[in-house]
Structures are given as C-alpha cells and as structure tokens.
Amino acid sequence: MPLDDPDRPLDPSFDDFDPEDHVPIPDPVDLVVEVASMISVFAAQRLRRVEALRRDAVADAEAQGFTATDVVERGVRLELAAALRVTEHVAGGLMARAYVLVHEFPQVLESLDRARTTEQHVEHFVDAMREVEPEHRPAVVERALPLMEAEAVGTFRRSLRRLIDTVRSRTLEARHREALTRRRVAIETVDDGMAWLTAYLPAVEAHAIHSRLTGMAKAIAARESRGATPEDADVRTLDQIRADVLGDLLIDGDTAVLPDVARGVRATVAVTVPVLTLLGDDDSAAPAPATVEGLGPIPLSRARELCGGDGRWMRVLTHPETGAVLSVGRDHYSPPADLRRLVKWRADRCMAPGCGVPASRCEIDHTIDWQHGGETAITNLAPLCKGHHTVKHHSAWAVEHDGGGGALRWTSPSGRQYVVPPRRVVPVFRPSAGPAPF
C-alpha cells in the first residue's frame, strides 16, 4: 500500500498525539548522547555474546572429551579476530574483558548494559582491577561503581587509582619497599636518531623532577617571549624546552648553561598528611593514608620524612584550625601565596569537567570576575588550566560556584549543567545562631 494512499491506516503511535503538548524537542547534543547510549548497550551485548561463545566452545569440547581449554580458547580467539577483522591480540583482550565482567563484576556489566557508563570506563576499570588482591575487590567495586556512572573517563581513571591505592594502603609500606628494589633507568632506541629515556623511581621524586622541569621551561619561554624580535624569538614548544632542560641538567651536571631566570626554579610538591595518621605507628593503623598532590597515597615512613622540615615540600596538615587565609575581600586582586596554595590544594586538578591538568600548573580564576565585584576569597577562586580559563571567559559557557564547598557548576551553551567537585574539603566555620554552650 503506497504511503500516500488515503485509505492507509494511521500509525497507532500517533493516535494520542496532541499538538498542544509541549514535548521537548531533542537538540543536537541529545541526538549524540542517544547514539552514545546505544553504543554502550551494544558494547555490553557484545561482551556477553563473546563470553557465551567462549563458554559454549569449551563446553562442546569437554563433551567430546577434549579438555585442553587453552587450545579451544585459542581457536575462539582466532575466529573472533577473523570475523571482526581485528588482530588476535585485540580479540584476546576482548575475551578476557568479557570473562572478567560476566563472572567477577556483573554489576559493572549491568551498568554498561543500561547505558549508565561507557565502554571506555569499563576498560579502564578492568585494567586497573588486575593488580587488586581478591580480598580488596568487593570494597573497590562498591565505591567505584557510583564514580564510574558519574564522572568523565579521565576523572574516573584518576579517582579509581586513588580509590585502589586507598583500599590497599594498609599494605603500601611493604609493597613500596619491594618496588624500590626495581628502580632503574632504561633507554629504548627508536627511529630518526631518537630514543626514549625512561626512569622507574619513587613517585614523589618523579613528580618533583617533572615539576621543576616544567617550571624552568615556563621561565625560559616567558623570558624569550618578552622583547624578542621575530627572528630571535624562541619557537620551541614547552615540551621541547622541558626536554632540552633535562638534557642540560643531566649532561652538564649544573644549571650554569641555563638562563639566570631558570636557575632558581625548584620543585614544589604538596604532601597532605592527616594529623592522626602522622601520629600513628604504621600504615595498618592509620585512619587515612598520606597523599601527594596528583599522585595518591604514599607510605607513612615517606610522609614522615617529607614532613620533617625539608623546604622543597609544601606540608598541609588536615586539621580544622589551620589559620589559613580564606579571603582578602576586595582589597587585593591577586590572592596571597597561602590562599593560592589552599585553593590549588583543595581542587587538586583543573576544575573544568573531566580535565586532568594538575592544579599546580593552573591559573587561579575569580569565578565572579574582579571587575564585576568578585572577591578574592576561597569561595570565589578556583584553578583552571590555560585552555579552560580561556573557554570560561571567551565562550558561551557559564561558570558559578555550587555552594560553599568549592564545587563549580558549568552550564554549557546548550543549557546542560556539569558540577565539578573539588578533590578535598576545606573546613567551613560559621557562627552559632544560639547562645554559647558555656
């Protein structure tokens, strides 16, 4: 029956259509999100069917008296690779992921099947859980699932890393001592006369090294950009300058070959140690682990060492009576040094949705612009990387503080809202409404 036939029955789905009903019309972002949700559902179904394929193949082989499961699975892997037009390595990874999700983490697979998370989240979760001891896995899954369903992929990856480190922190001291024995420097020669120089060393030192290289590179780049003629301007990127500084430091052994502006740059690493943890005897009795900004938990012995007075480390004891400067009102535009440190420590990262740039490399932004009456206060300051700082001020995105705890609410040009909470909470003191209790 042709579509324009007047006798063609109407689609029953339109029987109750009322043009006066104000049904929201999907915008372009809704359409993209809809497809993304379908992809998540299909990804979950693919994983279930891959595991069913493996399970049935093993069962059929055992029914015929063939018990070499690894050979059967290798055959399944080959068939999957051929059918999906991927490598056997990719097919093997898909099979392993399907097995783990179906048999060990069914709640995670169910979340993917309901489009509450994405395949990328699930892949990061499965990869990270390989190192977690069986006795710790239930605690990690219970706390990781809400994060997986709420956070962007990059943010979730960092949150999961911190969560796993925190759950495993009671054994961190012993694991760190064992890992220290494997420290080394390696070189891998690649094409075009280049090579990778890599070092496996304690995370605190690695973070400090990168922090110093970045600070020196920025100082050099800033100096070169001021007053240089076009023919004399340094056209190197920050990555290139950082690599050149590393070579100068390691080959020459001092900073004499570097510009004066870069020689005084030193590393700064924020070490957060809860007071009760610092007073404890060992990690196993600590109520919360000591952490390094951007890295996660460190052994208690290392935290005590870093809190012993070395000026290279910024020590933050999480006691409510810190005496930190929380506001200078409208008296000053630039936050004082301790307020800048507190704002960055609270956030830990750039406060844009999903951004992973460490707060130490971010700019301090007045959420309500200074020229529009915004105060230089912890309730109006947040770290933003240069790119997101530009987006905030020169695009249709709107940003506001969400409550007094440091969270930022980003409203997109399409009207969607994304709340980015800070990594840590700064105690808020308010006067009591009633009489003093004494």
C-alpha positions as CSV (number, residue, x, y, z in Angstrom):
1,M,0.0,0.0,0.0
2,P,1.6,3.3,-1.0
3,L,2.5,5.8,1.7
4,D,0.2,8.5,0.2
5,D,-2.8,6.2,0.0
6,P,-5.7,7.9,1.8
7,D,-7.0,4.5,3.0
8,R,-3.7,3.6,4.6
9,P,-4.3,3.2,8.4
10,L,-2.6,5.7,10.6
11,D,0.4,4.6,12.7
12,P,-1.2,3.8,16.1
13,S,1.7,5.6,17.8
14,F,0.1,8.9,16.6
15,D,-3.4,8.2,17.9
16,D,-2.9,10.2,21.1
17,F,-0.8,12.9,19.6
18,D,-1.8,16.3,20.8
19,P,-0.1,19.3,19.1
20,E,-0.7,21.3,22.3
21,D,1.5,19.0,24.3
22,H,4.9,20.6,24.9
23,V,7.1,17.7,24.3
24,P,10.8,18.7,24.5
25,I,12.4,18.5,21.0
26,P,15.8,16.8,21.1
27,D,18.6,19.2,20.3
28,P,21.9,18.1,18.5
29,V,23.6,17.1,21.8
30,D,20.6,14.9,22.8
31,L,20.9,13.1,19.5
32,V,24.7,12.5,20.1
33,V,24.0,11.3,23.6
34,E,21.3,8.9,22.4
35,V,23.7,7.3,19.9
36,A,26.4,7.1,22.7
37,S,23.9,5.3,24.9
38,M,23.1,2.8,22.1
39,I,26.8,2.2,21.7
40,S,27.1,1.4,25.4
41,V,24.2,-1.1,25.2
42,F,25.7,-2.8,22.2
43,A,29.1,-2.9,23.8
44,A,27.6,-4.8,26.8
45,Q,25.7,-7.2,24.5
46,R,28.9,-7.9,22.5
47,L,30.8,-8.7,25.7
48,R,28.0,-11.1,26.9
49,R,28.0,-12.8,23.5
50,V,31.8,-13.1,23.3
51,E,31.8,-14.9,26.7
52,A,28.8,-17.1,25.6
53,L,30.8,-18.0,22.5
54,R,33.9,-19.0,24.6
55,R,31.8,-20.8,27.2
56,D,29.9,-22.9,24.6
57,A,33.0,-23.8,22.7
58,V,34.7,-25.0,25.9
59,A,31.6,-27.0,26.9
60,D,31.3,-28.6,23.4
61,A,34.9,-29.6,23.5
62,E,34.6,-31.1,27.0
63,A,31.5,-33.0,25.9
64,Q,33.7,-34.6,23.2
65,G,36.4,-35.5,25.7
66,F,38.8,-32.7,24.7
67,T,39.9,-30.9,27.9
68,A,42.7,-28.6,26.6
69,T,40.8,-25.4,27.4
70,D,43.7,-23.1,26.3
71,V,43.7,-24.7,22.8
72,V,39.9,-24.3,22.5
73,E,40.1,-20.7,23.6
74,R,42.9,-20.0,21.2
75,G,40.7,-21.3,18.4
76,V,37.9,-19.0,19.6
77,R,40.3,-16.1,19.6
78,L,41.4,-16.8,16.1
79,E,37.8,-17.0,14.9
80,L,36.8,-13.7,16.6
81,A,39.8,-12.0,15.1
82,A,38.9,-13.2,11.6
83,A,35.2,-12.4,12.0
84,L,35.8,-8.9,13.5
85,R,38.7,-8.1,11.3
86,V,41.0,-7.3,14.2
87,T,44.3,-8.8,15.5
88,E,44.3,-11.8,17.7
89,H,45.8,-9.6,20.4
90,V,42.7,-7.4,20.3
91,A,40.4,-10.4,20.2
92,G,42.1,-11.9,23.2
93,G,41.7,-8.7,25.2
94,L,38.0,-8.7,24.3
95,M,37.6,-12.3,25.5
96,A,39.5,-11.6,28.8
97,R,37.4,-8.5,29.5
98,A,34.2,-10.3,28.7
99,Y,35.1,-13.2,31.1
100,V,36.0,-10.9,34.0
101,L,32.9,-8.8,33.6
102,V,30.5,-11.6,33.3
103,H,31.9,-13.7,36.1
104,E,33.5,-11.3,38.5
105,F,32.0,-7.9,38.0
106,P,28.4,-8.5,36.7
107,Q,27.2,-5.2,38.3
108,V,29.6,-3.2,36.2
109,L,28.5,-5.0,33.0
110,E,24.8,-4.3,34.0
111,S,25.7,-0.6,34.4
112,L,27.1,-0.7,30.8
113,D,24.1,-2.6,29.6
114,R,21.8,0.2,30.9
115,A,24.0,2.9,29.4
116,R,24.9,4.3,32.8
117,T,28.6,4.2,31.9
118,T,30.7,3.8,28.8
119,E,32.9,1.1,27.3
120,Q,36.0,3.3,28.0
121,H,35.1,3.5,31.7
122,V,34.7,-0.3,31.8
123,E,38.0,-0.9,30.0
124,H,39.9,1.3,32.5
125,F,38.2,-0.4,35.4
126,V,39.1,-3.9,34.2
127,D,42.7,-3.0,33.5
128,A,43.1,-1.4,37.0
129,M,41.5,-4.2,38.8
130,R,44.1,-6.7,37.6
131,E,46.5,-5.6,40.4
132,V,43.9,-5.6,43.2
133,E,44.0,-8.6,45.5
134,P,40.8,-10.6,45.6
135,E,40.1,-9.7,49.2
136,H,40.0,-6.0,48.3
137,R,37.9,-6.2,45.2
138,P,34.4,-6.0,46.7
139,A,35.2,-2.8,48.5
140,V,36.7,-1.3,45.4
141,V,33.7,-2.2,43.2
142,E,31.1,-0.9,45.7
143,R,32.8,2.5,45.8
144,A,33.9,2.6,42.2
145,L,30.5,2.0,40.5
146,P,28.9,5.3,41.5
147,L,32.1,7.1,40.3
148,M,32.0,5.2,37.0
149,E,28.4,6.4,36.4
150,A,29.0,10.0,37.4
151,E,32.5,11.1,36.2
152,A,34.2,11.7,32.9
153,V,36.6,9.0,31.8
154,G,39.8,10.9,32.7
155,T,38.4,11.9,36.1
156,F,37.2,8.4,36.8
157,R,40.6,6.9,35.9
158,R,42.3,9.2,38.5
159,S,39.5,8.6,41.1
160,L,39.8,4.8,40.6
161,R,43.6,5.0,41.0
162,R,43.2,6.9,44.3
163,L,40.4,4.5,45.4
164,I,42.5,1.4,44.8
165,D,45.6,3.0,46.4
166,T,43.5,3.9,49.5
167,V,41.9,0.5,49.8
168,R,45.3,-1.1,49.5
169,S,47.1,1.5,51.7
170,R,47.4,-0.9,54.6
171,T,49.9,-2.9,52.7
172,L,51.5,0.1,50.9
173,E,54.6,0.2,53.1
174,A,55.7,-3.3,52.3
175,R,54.8,-3.0,48.6
176,H,56.7,0.3,48.3
177,R,59.8,-1.3,49.9
178,E,59.7,-4.2,47.4
179,A,59.1,-1.8,44.4
180,L,62.1,0.3,45.4
181,T,64.3,-2.6,44.6
182,R,63.2,-2.5,41.0
183,R,64.1,1.2,40.4
184,R,66.1,1.7,37.2
185,V,66.8,3.9,34.2
186,A,66.3,2.4,30.7
187,I,66.8,3.5,27.1
188,E,64.9,2.5,24.0
189,T,66.2,3.5,20.6
190,V,63.6,4.4,18.1
191,D,63.6,5.8,14.5
192,D,65.1,9.0,13.2
193,G,68.0,9.1,15.5
194,M,65.8,9.4,18.6
195,A,65.4,7.4,21.8
196,W,63.2,7.1,24.9
197,L,65.0,7.6,28.2
198,T,62.7,6.3,31.0
199,A,63.2,6.1,34.7
200,Y,61.4,3.9,37.2
201,L,61.8,5.7,40.6
202,P,59.7,6.8,43.6
203,A,56.6,8.7,42.5
204,V,57.4,11.7,44.8
205,E,60.8,12.2,43.2
206,A,59.4,11.7,39.7
207,H,56.7,14.3,40.3
208,A,59.2,16.7,41.7
209,I,61.5,16.3,38.7
210,H,58.7,16.9,36.2
211,S,57.5,19.9,38.3
212,R,61.0,21.5,38.3
213,L,61.5,20.9,34.5
214,T,58.1,22.5,33.8
215,G,58.9,25.5,36.0
216,M,62.2,26.1,34.4
217,A,60.8,25.6,30.9
218,K,58.0,28.1,31.6
219,A,60.5,30.6,32.9
220,I,62.6,30.3,29.8
221,A,59.6,30.5,27.5
222,A,58.3,33.6,29.3
223,R,61.7,35.3,29.1
224,E,62.1,34.5,25.4
225,S,58.6,35.9,24.6
226,R,59.3,39.3,26.2
227,G,61.1,41.8,23.9
228,A,62.4,39.3,21.4
229,T,62.5,40.2,17.8
230,P,60.7,37.8,15.4
231,E,64.0,36.5,14.1
232,D,65.4,35.9,17.6
233,A,62.2,34.5,19.2
234,D,62.3,31.0,20.7
235,V,59.9,28.9,18.7
236,R,60.3,25.8,20.8
237,T,57.2,24.3,22.5
238,L,57.0,23.8,26.2
239,D,57.6,20.0,25.7
240,Q,60.7,20.7,23.6
241,I,62.1,23.2,26.2
242,R,61.4,20.8,29.0
243,A,63.3,18.0,27.2
244,D,66.2,20.4,26.4
245,V,66.4,21.5,30.1
246,L,66.5,17.8,31.2
247,G,69.5,17.2,28.8
248,D,71.3,20.3,30.1
249,L,70.9,19.3,33.7
250,L,71.9,15.6,33.3
251,I,74.8,16.1,30.9
252,D,76.4,19.2,32.4
253,G,75.5,18.5,36.0
254,D,74.7,22.1,36.9
255,T,72.5,25.0,35.7
256,A,75.2,27.3,34.6
257,V,74.3,26.8,31.0
258,L,70.7,27.8,31.6
259,P,69.4,31.4,31.6
260,D,69.5,33.1,35.0
261,V,65.7,33.2,35.1
262,A,65.6,29.4,35.2
263,R,68.3,28.6,37.6
264,G,66.4,29.4,40.8
265,V,63.4,27.3,40.0
266,R,62.9,24.5,42.4
267,A,60.3,21.7,42.7
268,T,57.2,22.1,44.9
269,V,55.2,19.1,45.9
270,A,52.1,19.2,48.2
271,V,52.1,16.4,50.8
272,T,48.9,16.0,52.7
273,V,49.1,14.1,56.0
274,P,46.1,13.7,58.3
275,V,47.3,14.5,61.8
276,L,46.1,11.2,63.3
277,T,47.9,9.3,60.5
278,L,51.1,11.2,61.2
279,L,50.9,10.3,64.9
280,G,50.3,6.6,64.2
281,D,52.8,3.8,64.4
282,D,52.3,2.3,61.0
283,D,50.1,2.3,57.9
284,S,47.9,-0.6,59.0
285,A,46.5,1.5,61.9
286,A,46.2,4.8,60.0
287,P,42.7,6.2,59.6
288,A,43.6,7.7,56.2
289,P,46.8,7.5,54.1
290,A,49.2,10.3,53.5
291,T,48.9,11.6,49.9
292,V,50.9,13.6,47.3
293,E,49.1,16.0,45.1
294,G,48.2,14.4,41.8
295,L,49.7,11.1,42.7
296,G,47.8,9.4,45.6
297,P,48.9,7.6,48.8
298,I,52.5,7.2,49.9
299,P,54.0,5.1,52.7
300,L,53.8,6.6,56.2
301,S,57.6,6.5,56.6
302,R,58.0,8.5,53.4
303,A,55.4,11.0,54.6
304,R,57.2,11.5,57.9
305,E,60.4,12.1,56.0
306,L,58.8,14.7,53.8
307,C,57.2,16.5,56.8
308,G,60.5,16.7,58.6
309,G,61.3,20.2,57.6
310,D,62.7,19.9,54.0
311,G,61.8,23.3,52.3
312,R,61.2,21.6,49.0
313,W,57.9,20.2,50.2
314,M,54.7,22.1,51.0
315,R,53.2,20.4,54.0
316,V,49.4,20.6,54.6
317,L,48.1,19.1,57.8
318,T,44.4,18.4,57.6
319,H,43.5,20.0,60.9
320,P,40.4,22.3,61.0
321,E,42.4,25.1,62.8
322,T,44.9,25.8,60.1
323,G,44.9,29.5,60.3
324,A,45.0,29.8,56.5
325,V,43.9,33.0,54.8
326,L,40.5,32.4,53.3
327,S,39.7,35.8,51.9
328,V,41.2,39.3,51.3
329,G,37.8,40.6,50.1
330,R,38.1,43.5,47.6
331,D,41.4,44.8,49.0
332,H,43.6,42.8,46.6
333,Y,43.1,41.3,43.1
334,S,45.9,38.7,43.4
335,P,45.5,36.1,46.1
336,P,48.3,35.9,48.6
337,A,50.6,32.9,48.4
338,D,49.0,30.8,51.1
339,L,45.5,31.4,49.7
340,R,46.7,30.3,46.2
341,R,48.2,27.2,47.7
342,L,45.0,26.4,49.6
343,V,42.8,26.9,46.5
344,K,45.0,24.6,44.4
345,W,45.3,22.0,47.2
346,R,41.6,21.9,47.6
347,A,40.9,21.3,43.9
348,D,44.0,19.1,43.1
349,R,43.1,19.4,39.4
350,C,41.8,22.0,36.9
351,M,38.1,22.5,37.9
352,A,36.7,22.1,34.4
353,P,34.7,19.0,33.6
354,G,36.9,16.0,33.1
355,C,40.2,18.0,32.9
356,G,43.3,16.3,34.3
357,V,45.8,19.1,34.4
358,P,47.3,19.3,38.0
359,A,46.3,22.4,39.9
360,S,49.9,23.3,40.4
361,R,50.1,24.1,36.7
362,C,46.8,26.0,36.6
363,E,45.9,29.7,36.8
364,I,43.8,31.0,39.7
365,D,40.5,32.3,38.3
366,H,37.9,34.6,40.0
367,T,34.7,32.8,39.3
368,I,32.9,36.1,39.5
369,D,35.2,38.5,37.7
370,W,37.0,41.0,39.8
371,Q,35.8,43.9,37.6
372,H,32.2,42.7,38.2
373,G,32.5,42.8,42.0
374,G,34.0,39.3,42.7
375,E,36.0,38.9,45.8
376,T,39.5,37.4,46.2
377,A,38.2,34.7,48.5
378,I,38.3,30.9,48.7
379,T,34.5,31.0,47.9
380,N,35.2,32.8,44.6
381,L,38.5,31.2,43.5
382,A,39.3,28.0,41.5
383,P,42.2,26.7,39.5
384,L,41.7,26.5,35.7
385,C,44.2,25.4,33.1
386,K,45.0,28.0,30.5
387,G,42.7,26.4,27.9
388,H,39.7,26.1,30.1
389,H,40.4,29.6,31.6
390,T,40.1,30.9,28.0
391,V,36.9,29.0,27.4
392,K,35.3,30.3,30.6
393,H,36.0,33.9,29.7
394,H,35.6,33.9,25.9
395,S,32.8,31.5,25.1
396,A,29.1,30.9,25.9
397,W,29.9,28.6,28.8
398,A,28.8,30.0,32.2
399,V,30.5,29.1,35.5
400,E,29.5,29.6,39.1
401,H,30.3,28.2,42.5
402,D,27.9,25.5,43.6
403,G,27.6,26.0,47.3
404,G,30.4,26.9,49.6
405,G,32.5,23.8,49.3
406,G,34.5,24.7,46.3
407,A,32.5,22.9,43.6
408,L,31.9,24.6,40.3
409,R,28.8,24.4,38.2
410,W,29.4,24.7,34.4
411,T,26.5,25.5,32.2
412,S,27.1,24.7,28.5
413,P,25.8,26.7,25.5
414,S,23.0,24.1,25.1
415,G,21.9,24.6,28.7
416,R,23.3,21.4,30.2
417,Q,24.9,21.6,33.6
418,Y,28.0,19.8,34.9
419,V,29.1,20.1,38.6
420,V,32.8,19.6,39.3
421,P,33.5,18.9,43.0
422,P,37.0,19.7,44.4
423,R,39.2,16.8,45.4
424,R,39.4,17.9,49.1
425,V,37.1,19.8,51.5
426,V,38.3,22.8,53.4
427,P,36.5,23.2,56.8
428,V,33.9,26.0,56.9
429,F,33.4,27.8,60.2
430,R,30.0,29.6,60.8
431,P,28.9,31.5,63.9
432,S,26.4,29.7,66.1
433,A,22.8,31.0,65.9
434,G,22.2,30.3,69.6
435,P,23.9,31.3,72.8
436,A,27.3,29.9,73.6
437,P,27.2,26.5,75.2
438,F,29.2,27.6,78.2
